[in-house]
Amino acid sequence: MKRLALYAATAFAAALIYPAAGVPSAKAGDEIDGGRKPFFKDKRPRGDNPKRPGGESTDKRKTMLKALIEQEYPNKVEELEKLRKENPKKFKEEVKKLLKQIKEKKSKERKDFADLVKRYRENPSGELKSQIIERLSAQFDQRLAMMRKMVEKRAELLEKMKERLDKRLANKEKIVEERFKEITKDPALRW
């Protein structure tokens, strides 16, 4: 039942996030004809990749990379946080270096695992089987930990969105009245 509730919360967050992400909105003063401001304005913050509307994918990627570094180099996390604040350029270089080391390590682990599976296929034994199962269990635990962090991040985002939704609901009359004033204003009187 908890799993179902978790999936429902994640689906609810995704439904709230993704349709609105990168969707342009109209404001008073936006004009639609020849050479003037477009009616729809792109609300994406500067620096975001247009292929990743709203930056959610970027946040997801950063969360995953942070979790990966925390998992592989737990003693470096505080140092990196400090470096990120003091010297962002050096922070990026350090993260790239760590990610390269992690990639090389993971590549070696995959090769070793593939060799282990190949040896088992050629000559099945209980010892090789237990080694493979032990490694698979460790891989599963790592993936589960990373997924758990992603779910926690999404749960935080969902809470923030619920708060924002509640505030908007509480101010519905004011918001509607302001929007009415914006769209009914004489275009000649616009700033």
CYANA upper distance limits for C-alpha pairs under 8 A (distance plus 0.5 A):
  1 MET  CA      5 ALA  CA      6.78
  2 LYS  CA      6 LEU  CA      6.58
  3 ARG  CA      7 TYR  CA      6.63
  4 LEU  CA      8 ALA  CA      6.58
  5 ALA  CA      9 ALA  CA      6.60
  6 LEU  CA     10 THR  CA      6.65
  7 TYR  CA     11 ALA  CA      6.49
  8 ALA  CA     12 PHE  CA      6.47
  9 ALA  CA     13 ALA  CA      6.62
  9 ALA  CA    155 ALA  CA      8.10
  9 ALA  CA    158 LEU  CA      8.33
 10 THR  CA     14 ALA  CA      6.59
 10 THR  CA    151 VAL  CA      8.05
 10 THR  CA    154 ARG  CA      7.46
 10 THR  CA    155 ALA  CA      7.95
 11 ALA  CA     15 ALA  CA      6.54
 12 PHE  CA     16 LEU  CA      6.71
 13 ALA  CA     17 ILE  CA      6.44
 13 ALA  CA    154 ARG  CA      7.77
 13 ALA  CA    157 LEU  CA      8.20
 13 ALA  CA    158 LEU  CA      6.01
 14 ALA  CA     18 TYR  CA      6.16
 15 ALA  CA     19 PRO  CA      6.89
 16 LEU  CA     20 ALA  CA      7.29
 17 ILE  CA     21 ALA  CA      6.45
 19 PRO  CA     23 VAL  CA      7.71
 21 ALA  CA     53 PRO  CA      5.99
 21 ALA  CA     54 GLY  CA      5.18
 22 GLY  CA     42 ASP  CA      7.37
 22 GLY  CA     43 LYS  CA      7.05
 22 GLY  CA     44 ARG  CA      6.32
 22 GLY  CA     53 PRO  CA      5.11
 22 GLY  CA     54 GLY  CA      5.54
 23 VAL  CA     42 ASP  CA      7.50
 23 VAL  CA     43 LYS  CA      7.94
 24 PRO  CA     40 PHE  CA      5.94
 24 PRO  CA     41 LYS  CA      5.59
 24 PRO  CA     42 ASP  CA      5.08
 24 PRO  CA     43 LYS  CA      6.36
 25 SER  CA     40 PHE  CA      5.85
 25 SER  CA     41 LYS  CA      6.17
 25 SER  CA     42 ASP  CA      7.52
 25 SER  CA     43 LYS  CA      7.76
 26 ALA  CA     30 ASP  CA      7.16
 26 ALA  CA     39 PHE  CA      6.25
 26 ALA  CA     40 PHE  CA      5.42
 26 ALA  CA     41 LYS  CA      6.69
 27 LYS  CA     39 PHE  CA      8.14
 27 LYS  CA     40 PHE  CA      8.37
 27 LYS  CA     41 LYS  CA      8.45
 27 LYS  CA    182 GLU  CA      8.35
 28 ALA  CA    182 GLU  CA      5.70
 28 ALA  CA    183 ILE  CA      6.61
 29 GLY  CA    187 PRO  CA      8.15
 29 GLY  CA    190 ARG  CA      7.13
 29 GLY  CA    191 TRP  CA      8.45
 30 ASP  CA     37 LYS  CA      6.07
 30 ASP  CA     38 PRO  CA      6.47
 30 ASP  CA     39 PHE  CA      5.36
 30 ASP  CA     40 PHE  CA      7.87
 31 GLU  CA     36 ARG  CA      6.69
 31 GLU  CA     37 LYS  CA      5.70
 31 GLU  CA     38 PRO  CA      6.12
 31 GLU  CA     39 PHE  CA      5.68
 32 ILE  CA     36 ARG  CA      7.26
 32 ILE  CA     37 LYS  CA      7.01
 32 ILE  CA     38 PRO  CA      5.67
 32 ILE  CA     39 PHE  CA      5.46
 33 ASP  CA     37 LYS  CA      8.43
 33 ASP  CA     38 PRO  CA      8.18
 44 ARG  CA     48 ASP  CA      7.35
 44 ARG  CA     53 PRO  CA      7.65
 44 ARG  CA     54 GLY  CA      6.32
 45 PRO  CA     54 GLY  CA      8.07
 48 ASP  CA     52 ARG  CA      7.60
 48 ASP  CA     53 PRO  CA      7.99
 48 ASP  CA     54 GLY  CA      7.74
 48 ASP  CA     55 GLY  CA      6.53
 49 ASN  CA     53 PRO  CA      7.47
 49 ASN  CA     55 GLY  CA      7.82
 52 ARG  CA     56 GLU  CA      7.48
 52 ARG  CA     57 SER  CA      6.37
 52 ARG  CA     58 THR  CA      7.54
 53 PRO  CA     57 SER  CA      8.38
 55 GLY  CA     59 ASP  CA      6.74
 56 GLU  CA     60 LYS  CA      6.61
 57 SER  CA     61 ARG  CA      6.55
 58 THR  CA     62 LYS  CA      6.62
 59 ASP  CA     63 THR  CA      6.58
 60 LYS  CA     64 MET  CA      6.69
 60 LYS  CA    150 MET  CA      7.79
 61 ARG  CA     65 LEU  CA      6.61
 62 LYS  CA     66 LYS  CA      6.48
 63 THR  CA     67 ALA  CA      6.59
 63 THR  CA    149 LYS  CA      8.29
 63 THR  CA    150 MET  CA      7.40
 63 THR  CA    153 LYS  CA      8.48
 64 MET  CA     68 LEU  CA      6.61
 64 MET  CA    146 MET  CA      7.34
 64 MET  CA    150 MET  CA      7.83
 65 LEU  CA     69 ILE  CA      6.69
 66 LYS  CA     70 GLU  CA      6.56
 67 ALA  CA     71 GLN  CA      6.52
 67 ALA  CA    146 MET  CA      6.83
 67 ALA  CA    149 LYS  CA      7.86
 68 LEU  CA     72 GLU  CA      6.68
 68 LEU  CA    146 MET  CA      8.13
 69 ILE  CA     73 TYR  CA      5.95
 69 ILE  CA     74 PRO  CA      7.53
 69 ILE  CA     77 VAL  CA      7.98
 69 ILE  CA     98 LEU  CA      7.95
 69 ILE  CA     99 LEU  CA      8.02
 70 GLU  CA     74 PRO  CA      5.07
 70 GLU  CA     75 ASN  CA      8.42
 70 GLU  CA     76 LYS  CA      8.13
 70 GLU  CA     77 VAL  CA      6.67
 72 GLU  CA    102 ILE  CA      7.87
 73 TYR  CA     77 VAL  CA      7.62
 75 ASN  CA     79 GLU  CA      8.37
 76 LYS  CA     80 LEU  CA      6.55
 77 VAL  CA     81 GLU  CA      6.72
 78 GLU  CA     82 LYS  CA      6.74
 79 GLU  CA     83 LEU  CA      6.60
 80 LEU  CA     84 ARG  CA      6.44
 80 LEU  CA     91 PHE  CA      6.98
 80 LEU  CA     94 GLU  CA      8.43
 80 LEU  CA     95 VAL  CA      8.47
 81 GLU  CA     85 LYS  CA      7.08
 82 LYS  CA     86 GLU  CA      6.77
 83 LEU  CA     87 ASN  CA      5.89
 83 LEU  CA     88 PRO  CA      7.20
 83 LEU  CA     90 LYS  CA      7.69
 83 LEU  CA     91 PHE  CA      5.97
 84 ARG  CA     88 PRO  CA      5.25
 84 ARG  CA     90 LYS  CA      8.30
 84 ARG  CA     91 PHE  CA      5.59
 84 ARG  CA     92 LYS  CA      8.35
 87 ASN  CA     91 PHE  CA      6.66
 88 PRO  CA     92 LYS  CA      6.75
 89 LYS  CA     93 GLU  CA      6.97
 90 LYS  CA     94 GLU  CA      6.60
 91 PHE  CA     95 VAL  CA      6.63
 92 LYS  CA     96 LYS  CA      6.62
 93 GLU  CA     97 LYS  CA      6.69
 94 GLU  CA     98 LEU  CA      6.68
 95 VAL  CA     99 LEU  CA      6.51
 96 LYS  CA    100 LYS  CA      6.59
 97 LYS  CA    101 GLN  CA      6.82
 98 LEU  CA    102 ILE  CA      6.62
 99 LEU  CA    103 LYS  CA      6.50
100 LYS  CA    104 GLU  CA      6.72
101 GLN  CA    105 LYS  CA      6.62
102 ILE  CA    106 LYS  CA      6.49
103 LYS  CA    107 SER  CA      6.50
104 GLU  CA    108 LYS  CA      6.73
105 LYS  CA    109 GLU  CA      6.71
106 LYS  CA    110 ARG  CA      6.59
107 SER  CA    111 LYS  CA      6.74
108 LYS  CA    112 ASP  CA      6.62
109 GLU  CA    113 PHE  CA      6.53
110 ARG  CA    114 ALA  CA      6.53
111 LYS  CA    115 ASP  CA      6.67
112 ASP  CA    116 LEU  CA      6.70
113 PHE  CA    117 VAL  CA      6.72
113 PHE  CA    132 ILE  CA      8.09
114 ALA  CA    118 LYS  CA      6.59
115 ASP  CA    119 ARG  CA      6.63
116 LEU  CA    120 TYR  CA      6.76
116 LEU  CA    128 LEU  CA      7.72
116 LEU  CA    132 ILE  CA      7.70
117 VAL  CA    121 ARG  CA      6.69
117 VAL  CA    132 ILE  CA      7.60
118 LYS  CA    122 GLU  CA      6.77
119 ARG  CA    123 ASN  CA      6.57
119 ARG  CA    124 PRO  CA      8.06
119 ARG  CA    128 LEU  CA      8.45
120 TYR  CA    124 PRO  CA      5.05
120 TYR  CA    125 SER  CA      7.18
120 TYR  CA    128 LEU  CA      6.50
120 TYR  CA    129 LYS  CA      7.53
124 PRO  CA    128 LEU  CA      7.58
124 PRO  CA    129 LYS  CA      7.87
125 SER  CA    129 LYS  CA      6.70
126 GLY  CA    130 SER  CA      6.63
127 GLU  CA    131 GLN  CA      6.83
128 LEU  CA    132 ILE  CA      6.69
129 LYS  CA    133 ILE  CA      6.66
130 SER  CA    134 GLU  CA      6.47
131 GLN  CA    135 ARG  CA      6.75
132 ILE  CA    136 LEU  CA      6.61
133 ILE  CA    137 SER  CA      6.54
134 GLU  CA    138 ALA  CA      6.86
135 ARG  CA    139 GLN  CA      6.67
136 LEU  CA    140 PHE  CA      6.58
137 SER  CA    141 ASP  CA      6.73
138 ALA  CA    142 GLN  CA      6.78
139 GLN  CA    143 ARG  CA      6.76
140 PHE  CA    144 LEU  CA      6.54
141 ASP  CA    145 ALA  CA      6.64
142 GLN  CA    146 MET  CA      6.83
143 ARG  CA    147 MET  CA      6.63
144 LEU  CA    148 ARG  CA      6.55
145 ALA  CA    149 LYS  CA      6.90
146 MET  CA    150 MET  CA      6.91
147 MET  CA    151 VAL  CA      6.69
148 ARG  CA    152 GLU  CA      6.70
149 LYS  CA    153 LYS  CA      6.72
150 MET  CA    154 ARG  CA      6.72
151 VAL  CA    155 ALA  CA      6.54
152 GLU  CA    156 GLU  CA      6.82
153 LYS  CA    157 LEU  CA      6.83
154 ARG  CA    158 LEU  CA      6.52
155 ALA  CA    159 GLU  CA      6.75
156 GLU  CA    160 LYS  CA      6.88
157 LEU  CA    161 MET  CA      6.68
158 LEU  CA    162 LYS  CA      6.61
159 GLU  CA    163 GLU  CA      6.76
160 LYS  CA    164 ARG  CA      6.76
161 MET  CA    165 LEU  CA      6.53
162 LYS  CA    166 ASP  CA      6.59
163 GLU  CA    167 LYS  CA      6.75
164 ARG  CA    168 ARG  CA      6.76
165 LEU  CA    169 LEU  CA      6.61
166 ASP  CA    170 ALA  CA      6.62
167 LYS  CA    171 ASN  CA      6.80
168 ARG  CA    172 LYS  CA      6.39
168 ARG  CA    175 ILE  CA      8.29
171 ASN  CA    175 ILE  CA      6.63
172 LYS  CA    176 VAL  CA      6.54
173 GLU  CA    177 GLU  CA      6.55
174 LYS  CA    178 GLU  CA      6.62
175 ILE  CA    179 ARG  CA      6.64
176 VAL  CA    180 PHE  CA      6.58
177 GLU  CA    181 LYS  CA      6.80
178 GLU  CA    182 GLU  CA      6.74
179 ARG  CA    183 ILE  CA      6.77
180 PHE  CA    184 THR  CA      6.58
181 LYS  CA    185 LYS  CA      6.47
185 LYS  CA    189 LEU  CA      7.72
185 LYS  CA    190 ARG  CA      8.06
186 ASP  CA    190 ARG  CA      7.57
